[in-house]
């Protein structure tokens, strides 16, 4: 599934929630004006947010806020809350006149961040609900042409937009955030991520950004916005940010093809999801100390789908075969066939044997698959998956001990690990 996941630039692999370490870092905090397309300015005039004379003499914009300027390159939409009130502020900055749309509740804070004093700006008398702004077109601040084959650069609606910070308008990059991804699915936006495994931009971005590391490019983007007159305000913010447990470097959210274990899909023949089953089992265990139960329940209640694939050249292989039509062969029968082969020859046989040898000459392939057209999956399984089930393999399958076990000893860190 192509979906944004935590990506370690240092290790060039996907990471699960359990592999993240959080540290306080300082990030840029910028307010950016996205120019409204001419055909949509008329809509703002009709809503009473913009005067006709203002539209002729000023640059009409949507103002967004972000702490990750590098993700602006992948921007495909701007989200507003359907029920919040939005107004326009008119002002002059660096010799140019602007009219910027933002949420009413944040106006005082935002003008202060931009260094505007009383008398240096005016606020529209009329307000519009976010739902009335849906469908407005805007221009990307520095990308001249939509890099995808789908519609982009429109205002969309999202319930998660808040007034706690920012401008009430959220820049949406479906390839670089989970909420962005969900909004992109709803509005049929492309899952666009112009970032390579090493954390550098690919050649779909403007030439002045190609090959640059997203971990170092923020000042370059900020400078471009400043030169264009679209940077309303800038500063820094200290916040908790995820880092890779192995490389210790910051991670990014990046859309890549990965394998996931769904925690909310109903399991066939059971009628419940994996999350529901896990939460039920928690109640059947006696936890010492007792607070451990609340902690594990909290982890299970909020945990997203488990990304179990890793981009490494060692480890336990994911027993999947893919044909030239990008169809995946993953059945109970195929997994058992590979498991039998590995039990006989060891896990290295996945890397040395052909699909025919791994599955067996007599294996009954499903329709659409032939041996000569099969390629082996190159990713490996998350090592925490192995660790989490190792006890079962040793104690139950090998020693024949009964389940459930009487006692399981773990450190507190494993509340998030297993």
N, C-alpha and C positions, 0 to 999 in steps of 0.2 A: 504494500500500500504506500502510495506517495503521500507523505504527511510530515509536517514539521516536528522534528525531534531535537533533543539536546545533542549537539555535535561538538566533540572535542577536536579543535583545530590541531592541537599538539600531537594527539594520537591518531588523528584522521579516522575516527570511528564514532558511531552512535553511542549514546550513554543512556542508561535507565535512571529513574529518579534516585534509586539507591546508590548510584555512583557519583552523585553530586555533593560537593562540599561548598557551603556558602560563606563568603567573605564580604566585608564591607569595602566597597570601592567608590571612587569618585567618577561620575559620568557627566557628559555634557547635558545641559538642559536647555533646549532651544524652542522658540516659538517661531513658526514658519508660515508665511502667507502663500497659499496656493491660488493663483489667479483664476477667477471664474470665467468660463467660456462666454463669449459675447451672446450666444443664443440663450444662455441661462440668466444673464443679467436682467433681462426683461422680466423673468419670473420674480426676481427679487424686488424689482420696481413695483410689480403688481401686488406683492405682499406688503408693501409699504416700508420695507427695510432700507431701500435705497431710493434717493431722489433721482429723477431723470437727469437733472443738471449735474449731479454728483457722478453719475455713471459716465458722463462725457469727459469730465475733468479729472477723475480719480481712477485708481486701479482697484477694482472690486475683487475681494479675495475671501477665501475660507482660511481661518487661522487654526493651525494644528500645533500640538506640543509633542515632543518626543525626547527620550533620553538615549535613543539609538539612531543617530543621523545616518549611519551606514545602511539601515533598512529602507530609507527613503528611496533608494535606487530601485527597490522592488515594489514601490507603492502602486496599488491598482484601484484604491477607493478611499473614501473618507466617510466614517460612520458618525451618525448623530443619534441621540436618544429620541424616540418618537414623541414622548410626552413632555420633554423639557422645553423651556422658552428660550428662543434665540433672538438676539438683537444685533445691530450693526454699530460699530464705532467709526467715526470719521476723524482723521488726523493727518498731520503732515510729518514725514520722517525723511531726513536727508534730502530735503528739497522736493520730495515727491508726495503727492496726495494719495491717501489710501482710504478705502472703506472695507473694514474687516468684519466678517460674521463670526460671532462666538456666543457661548451660552451666557444668559443674563446674569446668573449667580456669580460668575467668575470675572465680570468686567473690572471691578475695582482692583482686584489682585493683579490682573493681567496688565492694565495700563500702568500700574506701579512698577511691574517688572520691566516694562518698556520705557520707563523714564518719563512718562507723560504726566504733566501736572494739570490741575484744574484750569480750564480755559484753553488747554492745548488739544482738547478732543471734545467731541459731542457724541451723544448716544441717540439712536433712533427712537422716536416715540412709540412706534409700532413694534410688536414682537410677533414671531412666528413659531409655531410648534415644529419640532424636528420632523414630524411626519410631512409637513408642508415643503420641506427642503429636499425630500427624497427625489432622486432622479436628476438633480442639478449636475451639469457638466462642469468640469474644471480642467485646467492645464497643469501638467506636471511641472514643478519648479525648475527642473534641469534635464529631464528626458524628453526629447523632441518627438519621438515616435513610440507608440505603444508596442512593446517588445513581444506581446502575446498575440494569439489568434482569436482572442475573445474581447468583448467590450471591456472598457476600463475607464477610470477617471470620472466616476459618478458618485454622488452622495447616496449612501445606503443607510438603513436603519439597524440599530443594535441596542438591545436592552442593557448591555453591560457598560455602556457609556455612563460615566458618573460626573459629579461636580466636585469631587474631593480634590482633584488636581487637574492640571491641563486647561483646555479651552472648551470642553464639551464637544469637540470634534476630534475624532481619533483617526489617525492615518492607518490605513489597512494594507498590510503586505501578507497575503495568504500563504506565501512560502516561508514566512519567518515568525509565525506566532500561532498558537493554538486557537485563540479566539478569532484571530484574523482568518485562519483556515476555515473555521465554522461559518463565518460570515461569507467567505468566498464561495463555499459550497452552496449556501442559500441563494446567492446572487449570481451564480455561475461565473465567477471570476477564475482566471487561471491560477494554478498553484505554481507561481513563478519564483524561482530562487536562482539568481545569477551568481551564486557563490560556489566555487570548486571545493574539493575535499580539503585542500590546504588552507582554506579560509580566504582565498583571493578571488576577486571578481573575474568572471569569464568575459568573452568578447561580445556579449549581448548588451553590455552597458556602454555609456558614452566613452569615447576614446581616452579621455583624461582620467578615467577611473580604472581602466582595464589593467589587470595584473596586480592591483594594489590590495593589500591585506585589509580586511574589514575591521580588524582590531586596531589598525593604525590610521584609517582613512577619515575619521570624523572631522579633524581640523581642515582637511582638504575640502570636504563637502560644505562645512560651515563657511569657509572662505568664499566658495562659489556662490552660496546663497547671499552672503554679505555683499559681494560685488554686484549681484543682480538686484539688490535692494529688497530682498524678500525675507531677510532675517530680522524679525521684529525685536527679539530680545534673546540674549544668551547668558548662560551662567553654568553652574555646576551643582550637582546633587549627590549626596552620599547615600548609598543604599546597599542592601544585601544582594549579592549577585552570585549565581552558580559557577563553580569551578570544577575542573576535572579532577577526580580523586587520584589519578595516576600522574598526569603531567603537571598538575597544580595550576594550570593556566585557565583563563576564563573560557567558558563555552558559549556557543551561539545557538539560536534556534534556526534550524535549516531544514527545508523539505527534501527528503531523500526517500528512495524506495527501501522500505524496511519490512521486517516480519514482526507482527504484533500478536499478543494473546489478548483477545477481547475480554474485558471484565464485566461488561453489561449486556452482551447478547445472550439471549435465552439458550441454554444448552439443550440439544436434542434429547428427547425422552425424559428430561428431568423437570422442565418447566420453570427453572430458576437460572439466574446468571451466576457466574463464578464469584462475583462480589457478594451476592446474597448468600451463597453457600459458605463462603469464608467467614462472613459475619456470624452466621448461625453456629459454625464450629467453634468460634471464639468463646461463645457462651458455655460450651460443654467442657472447657478447660479450666482448671483451677490455677490462677496466676499468682506467683509469689515473686515480688510483692504485688498486692492487689491492684495497684495503680497501673500495672502493666497491661491490664485488660483495656482500660480506657485509651491508653496510648496506641495499642495495636488496632483498636476499633477506629480511632481517628485516622490512622494511616490507611486502613482499608476503605473507609468511606470516601476519601478524597483521591485515592490513587487512580491515575488515568490508565488507558490501555497499556499493557506491558510491552515495550519494545525489546524483543529478545535477540535481535540480530546484531552482530558486531563485525566490523570490517578489520579483521586481523588474520594473519597468516598462520596462526596456531590455535588449537582448541578443538572442541567437539563440533563437527560439522552439522549444519542444518540439513536433514535428509530430504532435500527437494530437488527435483529434476525439472528443467525448463526446455520447451521445444522452440523452434524458430518462430512460432506464432505467439510467443511470450505467454504460453499457457503453462501453468505449474502442475506438476504431478506430485501430489501429497495426499496419500490415502493411508488408512490403517495397514493395508496389505503391503504397500511399498515401504512404509517405515519398518514393519516387522521383518521384511526381507533384508533391508539394509542392516538392521540390528543383528540379525542372524549372521550375516557376513562379517560384521565387526567383531562379534563374539568369537568368531573362528580365527580372524586374522589381525584384530586390533584396529583402532580407529584410523591409523595411517592408510588403510586400504581405500578409504574414501578419496584420498588424494592420488593414489596410484592406480586403482582399478577403473575400468570403464563402466558406464551405466549398465551395460549388459551383464558384466561380471558381478556388480553390486546387487542387482536385482535377481539375477539368475536367468539362465537361458529359457526356462519354462515359465517365467513370470508372465501373467496375462495382463498385457498393457491395456488401459482404457482406450476407447475410440479417440482418434486424433493424435495418438502417440506411437512412434516407432523408435526402436533402439538407436538407429543411426542418426536420429534427429534430436537426441537428448543431450543436454549439457548439465553438469552438476552445479548446484548452488555453491557459490564461493564464500559466503558469509558463515560465521560460526555462531553458536548459541552463547548467550550471556553466561559468564561463568557463575553468576549468582543462581542461575537456573540449575546448573549442575550441583552446586553446593546445597541448594535447598532440597534436592531430591536424593542426595547421596546416601543419607541415613536409610531411606527406604530400600535402596538397592542392596546395601550391605546387611542391614538387620532383618529385613523381611524376605527379600528374594534369595539372599545367600544363606543366612543363618536360620531362616524360617521362623523368626520371632513373630508373635501375634501383634496386631494393631487394634486399638491405639496403644502407643507405648506408655509406660508408667511415668517416666520422667524424662524431660528434655531440658538440657542446660544451655543457655545462650547469654551472650552479653547484651546490654541494653541497645547497642548499635544495631542489632539485628531486628529490632522492631520495624525498621525501614528496609532492611535487606531481604528478609524472607517473608 
